[in-house]
């Protein structure tokens, strides 16, 4: 376990993998206590940068509101998000029905755009129809549940939003709050308060502020941040995705099979440098840099044509 009480005043960089390995040596101070004060306001004469905020837990989620409050110090916030929870939708877009966009007021009185589509829809509609231009940064979250490992990465609507942004060359940051267990999805998520998400919101906003000011590091398209519930840790570890897949998630009921709960304990732990291990076993905050350029082993595939189809 990582030792030390998690506060908003100080953070340590991991002893075996540091944030500076990702962000650069000169940025170590950025995550130190000296830089956890309120961000400077935009200077007179300079236009505020635009942050597009999306989630998959629904536009009125405490997670979205928690990080929105922090991000307002960093730039202009445009909120476009699903009206209702649509977790587990990945990067799907809506192709079989109309997507409606409604103007709504959030709990803080600000205007936002609620859609009856997916998080990826939210990005595409925001850029092409609402804002009519790309934002400087996309932030997705705070997701009320883990986004750990390759299965979550491909299934999460929160990650789907940042994937859509990254595909279009827009830097993107996903922030997730790793609740240990969710049994009654609606009730358990509704019970998570903005105050409970203070640490996750602060970390996410600080990383977002850095990306706005400095840009993404080389060969990084998106960042996925996972903050454990009640994190007893002042360390942030830079991790890789776990490639261990899901186990048996479904429970049998009279009507069929259903995922009845979601537990951090069910994630398979393998490599100690992965996001799953750092969050589940060490209780530390994980930041995973991802590049979305898929690899294509064309030479190996050519042997299939040569042998299977006798093409030379």
MIPA-384450 format. One record per residue (C-alpha): residue number from 1; residue in one letter; x, y, z. Coordinates in nm, 4 decimals. Each point is the difference from the previous one (the first is absolute). Example, Ala and Ser with C-alpha at 12.3 -4.5 7.8 and 13.67 -1.06 7.14 Angstrom:
<nodes>
@i:1, aa:A, c1:1.2300, c2:-0.4500, c3:0.7800;
@i:2, aa:S, c1:0.1370, c2:0.3440, c3:-0.0660;
</nodes>
This chain:
<nodes>
@i:1, aa:X, c1:0.0000, c2:0.0000, c3:0.0000;
@i:2, aa:X, c1:0.1039, c2:0.3583, c3:-0.0523;
@i:3, aa:X, c1:0.0536, c2:0.1752, c3:0.3294;
@i:4, aa:X, c1:-0.1135, c2:0.3458, c3:0.0920;
@i:5, aa:X, c1:-0.3312, c2:0.1783, c3:0.0289;
@i:6, aa:X, c1:-0.1417, c2:0.1282, c3:-0.3272;
@i:7, aa:X, c1:-0.0456, c2:0.3735, c3:0.0210;
@i:8, aa:X, c1:-0.0282, c2:0.2771, c3:-0.2562;
@i:9, aa:X, c1:0.3155, c2:0.1630, c3:0.1310;
@i:10, aa:X, c1:0.2751, c2:-0.2383, c3:-0.1059;
@i:11, aa:X, c1:0.0669, c2:-0.2887, c3:-0.2332;
@i:12, aa:X, c1:0.3038, c2:-0.2195, c3:-0.0427;
@i:13, aa:X, c1:0.1302, c2:-0.1384, c3:-0.3251;
@i:14, aa:X, c1:0.0426, c2:-0.3776, c3:0.0025;
@i:15, aa:X, c1:0.3431, c2:-0.1296, c3:0.0805;
@i:16, aa:X, c1:0.0043, c2:-0.2549, c3:-0.2854;
@i:17, aa:X, c1:-0.1884, c2:0.1858, c3:-0.2696;
@i:18, aa:X, c1:-0.0473, c2:0.3721, c3:0.0132;
@i:19, aa:X, c1:-0.2328, c2:0.2426, c3:-0.1612;
@i:20, aa:X, c1:0.3098, c2:0.1748, c3:-0.1314;
@i:21, aa:X, c1:0.0742, c2:-0.3029, c3:-0.2166;
@i:22, aa:X, c1:-0.3167, c2:0.0896, c3:-0.1856;
@i:23, aa:X, c1:-0.0195, c2:0.3756, c3:0.0377;
@i:24, aa:X, c1:0.3683, c2:0.0934, c3:-0.0047;
@i:25, aa:X, c1:0.2550, c2:0.0724, c3:0.2714;
@i:26, aa:X, c1:-0.0868, c2:0.3669, c3:0.0253;
@i:27, aa:X, c1:-0.3621, c2:-0.0818, c3:0.0788;
@i:28, aa:X, c1:0.0704, c2:-0.1832, c3:0.3270;
@i:29, aa:X, c1:-0.0813, c2:0.3199, c3:0.1869;
@i:30, aa:X, c1:-0.3378, c2:0.0026, c3:-0.1734;
@i:31, aa:X, c1:-0.1263, c2:-0.2841, c3:0.2161;
@i:32, aa:X, c1:0.1664, c2:0.1237, c3:0.3158;
@i:33, aa:X, c1:-0.1689, c2:0.1876, c3:0.2792;
@i:34, aa:X, c1:0.1215, c2:0.3319, c3:-0.1360;
@i:35, aa:X, c1:-0.2138, c2:-0.0443, c3:-0.3081;
@i:36, aa:X, c1:-0.3165, c2:-0.1164, c3:0.1717;
@i:37, aa:X, c1:-0.1154, c2:0.3531, c3:0.0598;
@i:38, aa:X, c1:-0.2766, c2:0.1543, c3:-0.2065;
@i:39, aa:X, c1:0.0926, c2:0.0272, c3:-0.3684;
@i:40, aa:X, c1:0.0741, c2:0.3464, c3:-0.1288;
@i:41, aa:X, c1:-0.2838, c2:0.1696, c3:-0.1847;
@i:42, aa:X, c1:0.0413, c2:0.0657, c3:-0.3692;
@i:43, aa:X, c1:0.1875, c2:0.3209, c3:-0.0619;
@i:44, aa:X, c1:-0.1825, c2:0.2975, c3:-0.1431;
@i:45, aa:X, c1:0.0187, c2:-0.0052, c3:-0.3794;
@i:46, aa:X, c1:0.0305, c2:-0.3781, c3:-0.0266;
@i:47, aa:X, c1:-0.2997, c2:-0.2109, c3:-0.0941;
@i:48, aa:X, c1:-0.0937, c2:-0.2773, c3:0.2387;
@i:49, aa:X, c1:0.0544, c2:-0.3481, c3:-0.1344;
@i:50, aa:X, c1:-0.3041, c2:-0.2201, c3:-0.0459;
@i:51, aa:X, c1:-0.0546, c2:-0.3268, c3:0.1856;
@i:52, aa:X, c1:-0.2708, c2:-0.2366, c3:-0.1182;
@i:53, aa:X, c1:-0.1349, c2:-0.1992, c3:0.2954;
@i:54, aa:X, c1:-0.1742, c2:-0.3340, c3:-0.0620;
@i:55, aa:X, c1:-0.0958, c2:-0.2996, c3:0.2150;
@i:56, aa:X, c1:-0.1972, c2:-0.3249, c3:-0.0204;
@i:57, aa:X, c1:-0.1731, c2:0.0099, c3:0.3406;
@i:58, aa:X, c1:-0.2465, c2:0.2654, c3:-0.1128;
@i:59, aa:X, c1:0.0219, c2:0.3766, c3:-0.0188;
@i:60, aa:X, c1:-0.1274, c2:0.0519, c3:0.3554;
@i:61, aa:X, c1:0.2556, c2:-0.2364, c3:0.1547;
@i:62, aa:X, c1:0.1972, c2:0.1148, c3:0.3039;
@i:63, aa:X, c1:0.3146, c2:-0.1054, c3:-0.1840;
@i:64, aa:X, c1:-0.0516, c2:0.2475, c3:-0.2819;
@i:65, aa:X, c1:-0.0840, c2:0.2810, c3:0.2410;
@i:66, aa:X, c1:0.3019, c2:-0.0709, c3:0.2229;
@i:67, aa:X, c1:0.2560, c2:0.0328, c3:-0.2772;
@i:68, aa:X, c1:-0.1848, c2:0.2828, c3:-0.1749;
@i:69, aa:X, c1:0.0458, c2:0.2187, c3:0.3071;
@i:70, aa:X, c1:0.3746, c2:-0.0590, c3:-0.0073;
@i:71, aa:X, c1:0.0364, c2:0.0418, c3:-0.3766;
@i:72, aa:X, c1:-0.1716, c2:0.3386, c3:-0.0033;
@i:73, aa:X, c1:0.3263, c2:0.1506, c3:0.1247;
@i:74, aa:X, c1:0.1809, c2:-0.1389, c3:-0.3042;
@i:75, aa:X, c1:-0.2134, c2:0.1208, c3:-0.2896;
@i:76, aa:X, c1:-0.3428, c2:0.0252, c3:-0.1576;
@i:77, aa:X, c1:-0.2071, c2:-0.3131, c3:0.0664;
@i:78, aa:X, c1:-0.2474, c2:-0.1398, c3:-0.2524;
@i:79, aa:X, c1:-0.2046, c2:-0.2914, c3:0.1344;
@i:80, aa:X, c1:-0.1515, c2:-0.2465, c3:-0.2451;
@i:81, aa:X, c1:-0.0958, c2:-0.3339, c3:0.1505;
@i:82, aa:X, c1:-0.2644, c2:-0.2734, c3:-0.0015;
@i:83, aa:X, c1:-0.3137, c2:0.0948, c3:0.1894;
@i:84, aa:X, c1:-0.0157, c2:-0.3404, c3:0.1682;
@i:85, aa:X, c1:0.2654, c2:-0.2499, c3:0.1009;
@i:86, aa:X, c1:0.1324, c2:-0.2016, c3:-0.2925;
@i:87, aa:X, c1:0.2936, c2:-0.1860, c3:0.1536;
@i:88, aa:X, c1:0.1680, c2:-0.2837, c3:-0.1892;
@i:89, aa:X, c1:-0.0804, c2:0.1423, c3:-0.3438;
@i:90, aa:X, c1:0.3643, c2:0.0443, c3:-0.1005;
@i:91, aa:X, c1:0.0596, c2:0.2160, c3:-0.3093;
@i:92, aa:X, c1:-0.3304, c2:-0.0880, c3:-0.1638;
@i:93, aa:X, c1:-0.1840, c2:0.2657, c3:-0.1968;
@i:94, aa:X, c1:-0.3746, c2:0.0162, c3:-0.0630;
@i:95, aa:X, c1:-0.0942, c2:-0.1029, c3:-0.3530;
@i:96, aa:X, c1:-0.3548, c2:-0.1391, c3:0.0235;
@i:97, aa:X, c1:-0.1991, c2:0.2924, c3:0.1430;
@i:98, aa:X, c1:0.0051, c2:0.3755, c3:0.0468;
@i:99, aa:X, c1:0.2200, c2:0.1521, c3:0.2698;
@i:100, aa:X, c1:-0.1693, c2:0.2858, c3:0.1778;
@i:101, aa:X, c1:0.1948, c2:0.2883, c3:0.1547;
@i:102, aa:X, c1:-0.1700, c2:0.1861, c3:0.2874;
@i:103, aa:X, c1:0.1260, c2:0.3079, c3:0.1792;
@i:104, aa:X, c1:-0.0119, c2:-0.0594, c3:0.3766;
@i:105, aa:X, c1:0.1125, c2:0.1759, c3:0.3154;
@i:106, aa:X, c1:0.2410, c2:-0.1730, c3:0.2343;
@i:107, aa:X, c1:-0.0132, c2:0.0210, c3:0.3795;
@i:108, aa:X, c1:0.2305, c2:0.3029, c3:-0.0069;
@i:109, aa:X, c1:-0.2329, c2:0.1879, c3:-0.2358;
@i:110, aa:X, c1:0.2209, c2:-0.0266, c3:-0.3078;
@i:111, aa:X, c1:-0.1281, c2:-0.1089, c3:-0.3394;
@i:112, aa:X, c1:0.0934, c2:-0.3398, c3:-0.1467;
@i:113, aa:X, c1:-0.1041, c2:-0.2197, c3:-0.2914;
@i:114, aa:X, c1:-0.1635, c2:-0.3346, c3:0.0804;
@i:115, aa:X, c1:-0.0305, c2:-0.2640, c3:-0.2710;
@i:116, aa:X, c1:-0.1804, c2:-0.3309, c3:-0.0246;
@i:117, aa:X, c1:0.3065, c2:-0.1540, c3:-0.1628;
@i:118, aa:X, c1:0.3413, c2:-0.1332, c3:0.0946;
@i:119, aa:X, c1:0.3148, c2:0.1715, c3:0.1317;
@i:120, aa:X, c1:0.1586, c2:-0.0352, c3:-0.3464;
@i:121, aa:X, c1:-0.3133, c2:0.1623, c3:-0.1459;
@i:122, aa:X, c1:0.0529, c2:0.2793, c3:0.2508;
@i:123, aa:X, c1:0.3467, c2:0.0725, c3:-0.1350;
@i:124, aa:X, c1:-0.1072, c2:-0.0056, c3:-0.3645;
@i:125, aa:X, c1:-0.3105, c2:0.2128, c3:0.0583;
@i:126, aa:X, c1:0.1907, c2:0.2472, c3:0.2157;
@i:127, aa:X, c1:0.2715, c2:0.0539, c3:-0.2594;
@i:128, aa:X, c1:-0.2136, c2:-0.0034, c3:-0.3138;
@i:129, aa:X, c1:-0.3347, c2:0.1422, c3:0.1118;
@i:130, aa:X, c1:0.0229, c2:0.1830, c3:0.3331;
@i:131, aa:X, c1:0.3472, c2:0.1547, c3:0.0232;
@i:132, aa:X, c1:0.0685, c2:-0.0347, c3:-0.3736;
@i:133, aa:X, c1:0.3706, c2:-0.0365, c3:0.0727;
@i:134, aa:X, c1:0.2227, c2:-0.2369, c3:0.1987;
@i:135, aa:X, c1:0.0721, c2:0.0798, c3:0.3664;
@i:136, aa:X, c1:0.3510, c2:0.0435, c3:0.1330;
@i:137, aa:X, c1:-0.0538, c2:-0.2963, c3:0.2325;
@i:138, aa:X, c1:-0.2571, c2:-0.2692, c3:0.0739;
@i:139, aa:X, c1:-0.0526, c2:-0.1153, c3:0.3582;
@i:140, aa:X, c1:-0.2224, c2:-0.3007, c3:0.0680;
@i:141, aa:X, c1:-0.1323, c2:-0.0809, c3:0.3452;
@i:142, aa:X, c1:0.0166, c2:-0.0224, c3:0.2816;
@i:143, aa:X, c1:-0.1107, c2:-0.3560, c3:-0.0697;
@i:144, aa:X, c1:-0.1726, c2:-0.1512, c3:0.3029;
@i:145, aa:X, c1:0.1812, c2:-0.3320, c3:-0.0104;
@i:146, aa:X, c1:0.3345, c2:-0.1411, c3:-0.1164;
@i:147, aa:X, c1:0.1359, c2:0.0158, c3:-0.3523;
@i:148, aa:X, c1:0.2826, c2:-0.2497, c3:0.0368;
@i:149, aa:X, c1:0.1550, c2:-0.2395, c3:-0.2472;
@i:150, aa:X, c1:-0.0628, c2:-0.0710, c3:-0.3659;
@i:151, aa:X, c1:-0.3619, c2:-0.1168, c3:0.0371;
@i:152, aa:X, c1:-0.1078, c2:0.3170, c3:0.1811;
@i:153, aa:X, c1:0.2013, c2:0.2051, c3:-0.2490;
@i:154, aa:X, c1:-0.1949, c2:-0.1422, c3:-0.2918;
@i:155, aa:X, c1:-0.3406, c2:-0.0136, c3:0.1740;
@i:156, aa:X, c1:-0.0137, c2:0.3273, c3:0.1907;
@i:157, aa:X, c1:-0.2073, c2:0.2879, c3:-0.1327;
@i:158, aa:X, c1:0.2288, c2:0.2364, c3:0.1889;
@i:159, aa:X, c1:0.3021, c2:-0.1387, c3:-0.1834;
@i:160, aa:X, c1:-0.2059, c2:-0.0048, c3:-0.3199;
@i:161, aa:X, c1:-0.0288, c2:0.3791, c3:0.0160;
@i:162, aa:X, c1:0.3751, c2:0.0537, c3:0.0349;
@i:163, aa:X, c1:0.0701, c2:-0.2570, c3:-0.2710;
@i:164, aa:X, c1:-0.2251, c2:0.1927, c3:-0.2378;
@i:165, aa:X, c1:0.1830, c2:0.3201, c3:0.0866;
@i:166, aa:X, c1:0.3430, c2:-0.1599, c3:-0.0397;
@i:167, aa:X, c1:-0.0922, c2:-0.1432, c3:-0.3406;
@i:168, aa:X, c1:-0.0675, c2:0.3575, c3:-0.1089;
@i:169, aa:X, c1:0.3281, c2:0.1290, c3:0.1385;
@i:170, aa:X, c1:-0.1437, c2:0.1682, c3:0.3096;
@i:171, aa:X, c1:0.1833, c2:-0.0651, c3:0.3298;
@i:172, aa:X, c1:-0.2218, c2:-0.1775, c3:0.2492;
@i:173, aa:X, c1:-0.0022, c2:-0.0955, c3:0.3679;
@i:174, aa:X, c1:-0.2316, c2:-0.2556, c3:0.1629;
@i:175, aa:X, c1:-0.0487, c2:0.0000, c3:0.3773;
@i:176, aa:X, c1:-0.1559, c2:-0.2906, c3:0.1906;
@i:177, aa:X, c1:-0.0852, c2:-0.0543, c3:0.3663;
@i:178, aa:X, c1:0.0630, c2:-0.3631, c3:0.0902;
@i:179, aa:X, c1:-0.2863, c2:-0.0892, c3:0.2302;
@i:180, aa:X, c1:0.0802, c2:-0.3317, c3:0.1677;
@i:181, aa:X, c1:-0.3435, c2:-0.1466, c3:-0.0641;
@i:182, aa:X, c1:-0.3177, c2:0.1007, c3:-0.1785;
@i:183, aa:X, c1:-0.2980, c2:-0.2265, c3:0.0720;
@i:184, aa:X, c1:-0.3011, c2:0.2205, c3:-0.0653;
@i:185, aa:X, c1:0.1327, c2:0.2063, c3:-0.2888;
@i:186, aa:X, c1:-0.2534, c2:0.2809, c3:0.0160;
@i:187, aa:X, c1:-0.0071, c2:0.0359, c3:0.3787;
@i:188, aa:X, c1:0.3724, c2:-0.0502, c3:0.0586;
@i:189, aa:X, c1:0.1001, c2:0.2536, c3:-0.2630;
@i:190, aa:X, c1:-0.2587, c2:0.2512, c3:0.1204;
@i:191, aa:X, c1:0.1513, c2:-0.0261, c3:0.3494;
@i:192, aa:X, c1:0.3431, c2:0.1201, c3:-0.1193;
@i:193, aa:X, c1:0.0328, c2:0.3671, c3:0.0894;
@i:194, aa:X, c1:0.2008, c2:0.2809, c3:-0.1544;
@i:195, aa:X, c1:0.1965, c2:0.0180, c3:0.3271;
@i:196, aa:X, c1:0.0945, c2:-0.3679, c3:-0.0265;
@i:197, aa:X, c1:0.1426, c2:0.0720, c3:-0.3450;
@i:198, aa:X, c1:0.2141, c2:0.2963, c3:0.1100;
@i:199, aa:X, c1:0.3316, c2:-0.1816, c3:-0.0362;
@i:200, aa:X, c1:-0.0839, c2:-0.1493, c3:-0.3404;
@i:201, aa:X, c1:-0.1250, c2:0.3366, c3:-0.1250;
@i:202, aa:X, c1:0.3115, c2:0.1819, c3:0.1188;
@i:203, aa:X, c1:0.2382, c2:-0.2512, c3:-0.1582;
@i:204, aa:X, c1:-0.1959, c2:-0.0018, c3:-0.3262;
@i:205, aa:X, c1:-0.0121, c2:0.3781, c3:-0.0218;
@i:206, aa:X, c1:0.3717, c2:0.0368, c3:0.0706;
@i:207, aa:X, c1:0.0894, c2:-0.2478, c3:-0.2742;
@i:208, aa:X, c1:-0.2451, c2:0.1711, c3:-0.2361;
@i:209, aa:X, c1:0.1542, c2:0.3385, c3:0.0776;
@i:210, aa:X, c1:0.3454, c2:-0.1330, c3:-0.0805;
@i:211, aa:X, c1:-0.1158, c2:-0.1422, c3:-0.3346;
@i:212, aa:X, c1:-0.1688, c2:0.3288, c3:-0.0884;
@i:213, aa:X, c1:0.3181, c2:0.1933, c3:0.0707;
@i:214, aa:X, c1:0.2649, c2:-0.2414, c3:-0.1275;
@i:215, aa:X, c1:-0.1816, c2:-0.2425, c3:-0.2295;
@i:216, aa:X, c1:0.0131, c2:-0.3787, c3:0.0117;
@i:217, aa:X, c1:0.3414, c2:-0.1641, c3:0.0330;
@i:218, aa:X, c1:0.1421, c2:-0.1569, c3:-0.3157;
@i:219, aa:X, c1:-0.1704, c2:-0.3228, c3:-0.1101;
@i:220, aa:X, c1:-0.2872, c2:0.0425, c3:0.2464;
@i:221, aa:X, c1:-0.3543, c2:0.0528, c3:-0.1322;
@i:222, aa:X, c1:-0.1981, c2:-0.0280, c3:0.3226;
@i:223, aa:X, c1:0.0408, c2:-0.0411, c3:0.3740;
@i:224, aa:X, c1:-0.2164, c2:-0.2234, c3:0.2184;
@i:225, aa:X, c1:0.0069, c2:0.0861, c3:0.3707;
@i:226, aa:X, c1:-0.1437, c2:-0.2373, c3:0.2614;
@i:227, aa:X, c1:-0.0378, c2:0.1163, c3:0.3605;
@i:228, aa:X, c1:-0.0809, c2:-0.2665, c3:0.2634;
@i:229, aa:X, c1:-0.2868, c2:0.0454, c3:0.2424;
@i:230, aa:X, c1:0.1321, c2:0.1512, c3:0.3238;
@i:231, aa:X, c1:0.3508, c2:0.0023, c3:-0.1430;
@i:232, aa:X, c1:0.2445, c2:-0.0286, c3:0.2906;
@i:233, aa:X, c1:0.2787, c2:0.1191, c3:-0.2237;
@i:234, aa:X, c1:0.1837, c2:0.3136, c3:-0.1047;
@i:235, aa:X, c1:0.1664, c2:-0.1707, c3:-0.2959;
@i:236, aa:X, c1:-0.0947, c2:0.0007, c3:-0.3643;
@i:237, aa:X, c1:0.1467, c2:-0.2853, c3:-0.2048;
@i:238, aa:X, c1:0.0337, c2:-0.0023, c3:-0.3765;
@i:239, aa:X, c1:-0.1249, c2:-0.3408, c3:-0.1141;
@i:240, aa:X, c1:-0.0728, c2:-0.2131, c3:-0.3028;
@i:241, aa:X, c1:-0.3338, c2:-0.1598, c3:-0.0784;
@i:242, aa:X, c1:-0.0584, c2:-0.3451, c3:0.1400;
@i:243, aa:X, c1:-0.0719, c2:-0.2454, c3:-0.2807;
@i:244, aa:X, c1:-0.1753, c2:-0.2492, c3:0.2284;
@i:245, aa:X, c1:-0.3620, c2:-0.0272, c3:-0.1124;
@i:246, aa:X, c1:-0.3237, c2:-0.0342, c3:0.1951;
@i:247, aa:X, c1:-0.0938, c2:-0.3176, c3:0.1816;
@i:248, aa:X, c1:-0.3573, c2:-0.1255, c3:0.0356;
@i:249, aa:X, c1:-0.2032, c2:0.3176, c3:0.0524;
@i:250, aa:X, c1:-0.3522, c2:-0.1315, c3:-0.0504;
@i:251, aa:X, c1:-0.2406, c2:-0.1356, c3:0.2604;
@i:252, aa:X, c1:-0.2881, c2:-0.2284, c3:-0.0918;
@i:253, aa:X, c1:-0.3506, c2:0.1278, c3:0.0685;
@i:254, aa:X, c1:-0.3481, c2:-0.1135, c3:-0.1003;
@i:255, aa:X, c1:-0.0049, c2:0.2299, c3:-0.3037;
@i:256, aa:X, c1:0.3530, c2:-0.0913, c3:-0.1114;
@i:257, aa:X, c1:0.3503, c2:0.1176, c3:0.0828;
@i:258, aa:X, c1:0.0881, c2:0.3421, c3:0.1400;
@i:259, aa:X, c1:0.2962, c2:0.1854, c3:0.1486;
@i:260, aa:X, c1:-0.1325, c2:0.0603, c3:0.3507;
@i:261, aa:X, c1:0.3058, c2:0.1653, c3:0.1566;
@i:262, aa:X, c1:0.3377, c2:0.1485, c3:-0.0841;
@i:263, aa:X, c1:0.2887, c2:-0.0644, c3:0.2393;
@i:264, aa:X, c1:0.3578, c2:0.1186, c3:-0.0046;
@i:265, aa:X, c1:0.0922, c2:-0.3366, c3:0.1557;
@i:266, aa:X, c1:-0.1033, c2:-0.1774, c3:-0.3210;
@i:267, aa:X, c1:0.2683, c2:0.1653, c3:-0.2126;
@i:268, aa:X, c1:0.2859, c2:-0.2394, c3:-0.0765;
@i:269, aa:X, c1:0.3376, c2:0.1181, c3:0.1282;
@i:270, aa:X, c1:0.3084, c2:-0.0906, c3:-0.2020;
@i:271, aa:X, c1:0.2841, c2:0.2395, c3:-0.0781;
@i:272, aa:X, c1:0.0797, c2:0.2299, c3:0.2981;
@i:273, aa:X, c1:0.0501, c2:0.2959, c3:-0.2341;
@i:274, aa:X, c1:-0.3560, c2:-0.0130, c3:-0.1340;
@i:275, aa:X, c1:-0.2941, c2:0.2224, c3:0.0873;
@i:276, aa:X, c1:-0.1900, c2:-0.2910, c3:0.1594;
@i:277, aa:X, c1:0.2833, c2:-0.0926, c3:0.2370;
@i:278, aa:X, c1:0.0759, c2:0.3572, c3:0.1065;
@i:279, aa:X, c1:-0.3639, c2:0.0820, c3:0.0804;
@i:280, aa:X, c1:-0.1156, c2:-0.3364, c3:0.1370;
@i:281, aa:X, c1:0.3072, c2:-0.1219, c3:0.1883;
@i:282, aa:X, c1:0.1769, c2:0.3239, c3:0.0964;
@i:283, aa:X, c1:-0.2922, c2:0.2396, c3:0.0301;
@i:284, aa:X, c1:0.1937, c2:0.2545, c3:-0.2051;
@i:285, aa:X, c1:-0.1127, c2:0.2423, c3:-0.2681;
@i:286, aa:X, c1:0.0736, c2:-0.1272, c3:-0.3515;
@i:287, aa:X, c1:0.0667, c2:0.2088, c3:-0.3102;
@i:288, aa:X, c1:0.0179, c2:-0.2010, c3:-0.3225;
@i:289, aa:X, c1:0.1308, c2:0.1639, c3:-0.3191;
@i:290, aa:X, c1:-0.1399, c2:-0.1544, c3:-0.3180;
@i:291, aa:X, c1:0.0872, c2:0.0322, c3:-0.3654;
@i:292, aa:X, c1:-0.2732, c2:-0.1242, c3:-0.2322;
@i:293, aa:X, c1:0.2094, c2:-0.0902, c3:-0.3021;
@i:294, aa:X, c1:-0.0772, c2:-0.3673, c3:-0.0581;
@i:295, aa:X, c1:0.2802, c2:-0.2214, c3:-0.1257;
@i:296, aa:X, c1:-0.0210, c2:-0.1741, c3:-0.3370;
@i:297, aa:X, c1:0.2320, c2:-0.2943, c3:-0.0608;
@i:298, aa:X, c1:-0.0409, c2:-0.0075, c3:-0.3761;
@i:299, aa:X, c1:0.2930, c2:-0.2321, c3:-0.0599;
@i:300, aa:X, c1:-0.1520, c2:-0.2657, c3:0.2235;
@i:301, aa:X, c1:-0.3372, c2:0.0384, c3:-0.1712;
@i:302, aa:X, c1:0.1587, c2:-0.0451, c3:-0.3410;
@i:303, aa:X, c1:0.0875, c2:-0.3577, c3:0.0954;
@i:304, aa:X, c1:-0.3731, c2:-0.0704, c3:0.0316;
@i:305, aa:X, c1:-0.0534, c2:0.1108, c3:-0.3572;
@i:306, aa:X, c1:0.3006, c2:-0.1985, c3:-0.1185;
@i:307, aa:X, c1:-0.0962, c2:-0.3264, c3:0.1690;
@i:308, aa:X, c1:-0.3768, c2:0.0099, c3:0.0340;
@i:309, aa:X, c1:-0.0820, c2:0.1538, c3:-0.3374;
@i:310, aa:X, c1:0.3199, c2:-0.0760, c3:-0.1915;
@i:311, aa:X, c1:0.0495, c2:0.3689, c3:-0.0800;
@i:312, aa:X, c1:0.3620, c2:0.0990, c3:-0.0634;
</nodes>
